[in-house]
Amino acid sequence: MTPGEVMRFVNSRSRVRRIEAQERASYDYILANLIVRGVGITLGSKDSIPPIQEVYPNLFDDVIQQQEEKIQQQKAQLSALRFKQFAQSYNKNYKRQE
């Protein structure tokens, strides 16, 4: 390897290690926060432990997307059911008036 290539390799490796260290520190900080919340809950705090999707949002994007799709389907079904009930009650009242 040439000296320039060696220097780029060393710089790249140090950047990768720095990013890994930042990720580890971030996860450690999140874990410490969760531990503090857990101890607080045990001692009577009204705080709650957040769902894992909120704690690690980038790791569970697919789970969040599936949950949102399921919620949208449920809302659509509920809306259709409510409209059907409205139409039935309207038709029943309309037939009485005739």
Secondary structure by P-SEA (a helix, b strand, c coil): ccaaaaaaaaaaaaaaaaaaaaaaaaaaaaaaaaaaaaaaaaacccccccccccccccccaaaaaaaaaaaaaaaaaaaaaaaaaaaaaaaaaaaaac
